Amino acid sequence: MRTSMIGHAARAFLLLTLTASPLAAFDATGTWEGQFTCKNFNGAKTNFKMKPSTLLISQSGTAVSADIDGGSFRYNGRAMDDAKKPAEKGEIFLVQCGTDNDAGVGFAEMVRLMVKTKAEKGSFNGLSIIEGDFGSGRQFATCKYKFKRTGTTNPSVPGCSM
C-alpha cells in the first residue's frame, strides 16, 4: 500500500511539473511606430494629429521608461501583466517627466496603454490626459494612441531624473 501511495504522488508531481507553464511577463521593450490624435481645448476646441510618430520603450520587470518622437516627451511608468495571458497582454501606465500636482503650471500628462505582444510583434492602443502650454497658451487635451512594434532591440531610454 505504501509503494502505491508513493507511486501516485510521484506520478502526480511529474504530471504537474510537465504541464505547468512558466510565469512569463509581457515585455514592451523596443521601437513602436504609429500615430496619436488629440482633442484640445483652450477656450475653443481644436484637433491635432501626429503621424508618423515613434515611441521608444525600455522595460525591466515592471519598470518602464519611454520616449516619444525623439525626446519631445519622456515618461516613467509601470507595467502590469494580464492575469489570463501574462506573456502576451498587459497594460502600461506612464507619467510624463516633470508632471506634478499643480495644474496650471508646467506640463502634465498621464498615459494608459493596453499592450499586446507575441514574439517580435506587438500593438497597443492608449489614452492620455494632458494639461499644459502647447505653444499657443494653456490647454487641456485628450489623446488617443495607436502603435505597432517595429523592433525589439532595447533603445535604453533613460528614466526621468529627479
C-alpha positions in Angstrom: 0.0 0.0 0.0 2.8 2.4 0.9 4.5 1.9 -2.5 1.2 2.6 -4.3 0.8 6.0 -2.5 4.4 7.0 -3.2 3.9 5.9 -6.8 0.7 8.0 -7.1 2.4 11.0 -5.5 5.4 10.7 -7.8 3.2 10.5 -10.9 1.2 13.5 -9.8 4.3 15.5 -9.2 5.7 14.6 -12.6 2.4 15.4 -14.3 2.3 18.9 -12.6 5.9 19.5 -13.5 5.5 18.7 -17.1 2.2 20.6 -17.6 2.9 23.7 -15.6 3.6 26.7 -17.7 6.3 29.2 -16.6 5.1 32.6 -15.4 6.3 34.9 -18.2 5.6 38.6 -18.3 4.9 40.6 -21.4 7.8 42.8 -22.5 7.1 46.0 -24.4 10.8 46.9 -24.9 11.5 48.1 -28.4 10.6 50.6 -31.1 6.9 51.3 -31.8 5.6 53.2 -34.9 2.2 54.7 -35.2 0.2 57.8 -34.5 -1.6 59.8 -31.9 -4.5 62.2 -32.2 -5.5 64.8 -29.6 -8.7 66.8 -28.9 -7.6 70.1 -27.4 -9.5 72.8 -25.5 -8.1 76.3 -24.8 -11.5 78.0 -24.7 -12.1 76.7 -28.2 -11.9 73.1 -29.5 -9.1 72.1 -31.8 -7.7 68.8 -33.0 -4.1 67.7 -33.5 -2.7 64.6 -35.2 0.9 63.3 -35.2 1.5 60.7 -37.9 4.0 59.2 -38.1 5.1 59.0 -34.5 7.8 56.9 -32.9 7.7 55.6 -29.4 10.8 54.0 -27.7 10.2 51.8 -24.7 12.7 50.2 -22.3 11.2 47.8 -19.8 12.9 46.0 -16.9 10.5 43.8 -14.9 7.6 46.2 -14.2 9.6 49.4 -14.6 9.1 51.2 -17.9 10.8 54.3 -19.4 9.5 55.7 -22.7 10.4 58.5 -25.1 8.1 59.7 -27.9 9.3 61.4 -31.0 13.0 61.9 -30.2 12.9 63.4 -26.8 9.8 65.6 -27.2 8.2 63.7 -24.3 9.7 61.4 -21.8 7.9 59.1 -19.3 8.4 56.8 -16.3 5.8 54.1 -15.7 4.8 50.6 -14.6 3.7 47.5 -16.5 1.0 45.1 -15.2 0.5 41.7 -16.8 -2.9 40.3 -17.8 -3.9 37.6 -15.4 -5.0 35.2 -18.2 -2.3 35.8 -20.8 0.7 37.4 -18.9 3.2 36.6 -21.6 1.2 38.3 -24.3 -1.0 41.0 -22.8 -0.9 43.7 -20.2 -1.2 47.4 -19.5 1.3 50.2 -19.0 0.7 53.3 -17.0 3.1 56.3 -17.8 3.6 59.6 -16.2 5.3 62.4 -18.2 8.6 63.5 -16.6 8.0 66.8 -14.7 4.3 66.1 -14.0 3.3 67.4 -10.6 0.2 68.1 -8.7 -0.1 71.8 -9.6 -2.5 72.2 -12.5 -1.8 75.4 -14.4 1.9 75.2 -14.0 4.2 73.4 -16.5 3.1 70.5 -18.5 1.4 67.3 -17.2 0.4 64.0 -18.8 -0.7 60.6 -17.7 -1.0 57.7 -20.3 -2.7 54.3 -20.1 -1.7 51.8 -22.8 -3.3 48.4 -23.5 -0.5 46.3 -24.9 -0.4 43.0 -26.8 2.9 41.3 -27.6 3.7 38.0 -29.2 7.2 37.1 -30.2 8.6 40.0 -32.2 5.2 41.5 -32.9 3.1 43.8 -30.8 0.5 46.5 -30.8 -1.1 48.9 -28.4 -3.9 51.4 -28.0 -3.8 54.0 -25.4 -5.3 57.2 -24.0 -3.8 60.2 -22.2 -5.0 63.3 -20.4 -2.8 66.3 -20.8 -2.7 69.8 -19.4 -0.1 72.4 -20.4 1.1 75.1 -22.8 1.5 73.6 -26.3 3.0 76.8 -27.7 -0.3 78.7 -28.1 -1.4 79.1 -24.5 -2.6 76.8 -21.8 -4.7 73.9 -23.0 -6.4 70.7 -21.9 -6.2 67.7 -24.2 -7.2 64.0 -24.5 -5.1 62.0 -26.8 -5.5 58.5 -28.4 -2.5 56.4 -29.3 -2.3 53.5 -31.8 1.2 51.9 -32.4 2.7 48.7 -33.7 6.1 47.3 -32.7 8.8 47.5 -35.4 11.8 46.3 -33.4 12.6 44.6 -30.1 16.1 46.0 -29.5 16.3 47.8 -26.2 16.6 51.6 -27.0 18.0 52.2 -23.5 15.6 55.1 -22.7 16.7 56.8 -19.6 14.2 57.4 -16.9 13.1 60.7 -15.5 15.9 62.4 -13.5 14.9 63.5 -10.0 
